[in-house]
């Protein structure tokens, strides 16, 4: 363990008092929340970035961060109306991945007008991801759990994509969609 980390042992009763969870995992960390940092759009070149438009469920955001980490995505850009990254449920759902994925909050329409990489958007009527030419860089936009991507942002998508539906379900969970998209992008990058 690094020398700059202080460790305190507590009993289960103390853990129950300070945890926000009904069944704590047995370890809690007190960490400094970094100051917001400005997005340097040069980080978008040569990589893929997830962009979240209005994701509201803290568990979904945390799971998307963890998924991004699994697949090697280094940054996520959230709209200003996406759930707060330091919501306790979000932090819990990242399972530590929050320390390895940079998350930025931006006004999306202005940001997307200035970028020079392909803009993919997960919609119901796009090109099948299995037929999509992902290339080696791009933005992948996922929308709100109930409303999808906002109309203003849909107009900025250059490459609408869809995960083909085989069964009768109305929609996919946004975190599951992120995982499928990340997996397909990585599969294509490995070719």
C-alpha positions in Angstrom: 0.0 0.0 0.0 1.4 3.5 -0.9 2.8 5.4 2.1 0.5 8.4 1.5 -2.6 6.4 2.2 -3.8 6.4 5.8 -5.6 3.3 6.9 -8.0 3.1 9.9 -9.7 -0.1 11.0 -13.2 0.2 12.2 -15.8 -2.3 13.4 -19.0 -3.3 11.5 -21.2 -1.1 13.7 -19.1 2.0 12.8 -19.1 1.0 9.2 -22.9 0.8 9.2 -23.1 4.3 10.7 -20.9 6.0 8.1 -21.8 4.1 4.9 -24.8 5.1 2.7 -25.4 1.5 1.7 -27.6 -1.0 3.5 -24.9 -3.7 3.1 -21.5 -2.0 2.9 -18.7 -3.8 1.1 -16.3 -3.7 4.0 -14.1 -0.9 2.8 -14.7 2.9 2.5 -12.4 5.5 1.2 -12.3 9.2 1.8 -10.8 10.9 -1.2 -10.4 14.5 -2.4 -12.7 15.4 -5.2 -10.6 17.0 -7.9 -11.5 20.5 -9.3 -13.3 20.5 -12.6 -11.0 20.6 -15.5 -11.4 22.0 -18.9 -11.7 19.6 -21.8 -8.8 19.8 -24.3 -10.4 18.5 -27.5 -7.0 17.3 -28.8 -7.5 14.2 -26.5 -10.2 13.1 -29.0 -7.8 12.5 -31.8 -6.8 8.8 -32.3 -9.3 7.4 -29.7 -12.9 6.8 -29.0 -14.8 8.8 -26.4 -18.2 8.1 -25.0 -20.6 11.1 -24.7 -23.6 10.9 -22.5 -26.7 13.1 -23.2 -28.8 13.4 -20.1 -28.2 10.0 -18.4 -30.0 10.3 -15.1 -29.5 7.0 -13.2 -26.4 7.1 -11.0 -26.0 3.3 -11.3 -26.0 3.6 -15.1 -23.4 6.3 -15.1 -21.2 4.3 -12.8 -21.6 1.1 -14.9 -20.7 3.1 -18.0 -17.6 4.4 -16.4 -16.6 0.9 -15.3 -17.4 -0.4 -18.8 -15.3 2.3 -20.4 -12.4 1.4 -18.2 -12.8 -2.3 -19.1 -12.6 -1.5 -22.8 -9.8 1.1 -22.5 -11.8 4.2 -23.1 -9.9 7.0 -21.3 -12.6 9.7 -21.3 -16.3 10.3 -21.1 -18.0 13.6 -21.8 -21.3 14.2 -20.1 -24.0 16.8 -20.8 -24.5 19.3 -18.0 -27.8 17.5 -17.2 -26.3 14.1 -16.7 -26.3 12.8 -13.1 -23.4 14.1 -10.9 -20.3 11.9 -11.1 -19.7 12.0 -7.4 -23.2 10.8 -6.5 -22.5 7.9 -4.0 -24.4 5.4 -6.1 -22.3 6.4 -9.2 -19.0 6.1 -7.3 -20.1 2.7 -5.9 -21.0 1.4 -9.4 -17.7 2.4 -10.9 -15.9 -0.2 -8.6 -12.8 1.9 -8.6 -12.8 2.8 -12.4 -13.5 6.4 -11.6 -9.8 6.8 -10.8 -8.8 5.7 -14.3 -11.4 7.3 -16.6 -11.5 11.1 -17.0 -15.1 12.5 -16.9 -15.9 16.0 -18.2 -19.2 17.9 -18.2 -19.8 20.1 -21.2 -22.5 21.9 -23.0 -22.8 19.3 -25.8 -24.1 21.3 -28.7 -21.3 23.8 -28.7 -18.6 21.2 -28.0 -19.8 18.9 -30.8 -19.8 21.7 -33.4 -16.1 22.2 -32.8 -14.8 18.7 -33.1 -13.1 17.1 -36.2 -13.7 13.4 -35.5 -16.7 11.2 -36.6 -19.8 11.6 -34.4 -21.6 8.3 -33.9 -25.0 8.3 -32.2 -26.9 5.3 -30.8 -30.4 5.6 -32.2 -33.1 3.1 -33.2 -32.9 3.7 -36.9 -29.2 3.9 -37.7 -26.8 1.6 -39.5 -26.3 -1.7 -37.8 -23.2 -1.7 -35.6 -22.1 -4.9 -37.5 -22.0 -3.0 -40.7 -20.5 0.2 -39.3 -17.0 1.3 -40.3 -15.8 2.6 -37.0 -12.3 3.7 -38.1 -9.8 4.5 -35.4 -11.4 7.5 -33.7 -14.7 9.1 -32.9 -17.4 10.2 -30.5 -20.1 7.7 -29.5 -23.2 9.4 -28.1 -25.7 7.6 -25.8 -28.9 9.3 -24.7 -31.2 9.5 -21.7 -32.8 6.3 -20.4 -36.3 7.3 -21.4 -35.9 10.0 -24.0 -32.8 9.0 -26.0 -30.6 11.6 -27.5 -32.1 15.1 -27.5 -33.2 16.5 -31.0 -30.5 19.2 -30.9 -27.8 16.7 -30.4 -29.2 14.2 -32.9 -28.8 16.8 -35.6 -25.0 16.8 -34.9 -24.6 13.1 -35.4 -22.7 12.2 -38.6 -23.0 8.4 -38.3 -26.2 7.1 -36.7 -25.8 3.5 -35.5 -28.1 0.9 -34.0 -27.7 -2.3 -32.1 -29.9 -4.6 -34.1 -33.0 -5.9 -32.3 -33.9 -9.5 -32.7 -36.5 -10.0 -30.0 -39.5 -7.9 -28.9 -38.0 -5.7 -26.2 -38.7 -2.0 -26.6 -35.3 -0.8 -25.7 -31.9 -1.6 -24.1 -30.6 -0.2 -20.9 -28.1 2.6 -21.6 -25.3 1.0 -19.7 -25.8 -2.3 -21.6 -25.9 -0.4 -24.9 -22.6 1.3 -23.9 -21.0 -2.1 -23.3 -22.2 -3.5 -26.6 -20.9 -0.5 -28.5 -17.5 -0.5 -26.7 -17.1 -4.2 -27.4 -17.9 -3.8 -31.1 -15.5 -0.8 -31.4 -12.7 -2.7 -29.8 -13.4 -5.8 -31.9 -13.0 -3.6 -35.0 -9.8 -1.9 -33.7 -8.2 -5.4 -33.2 -8.6 -6.3 -36.9 
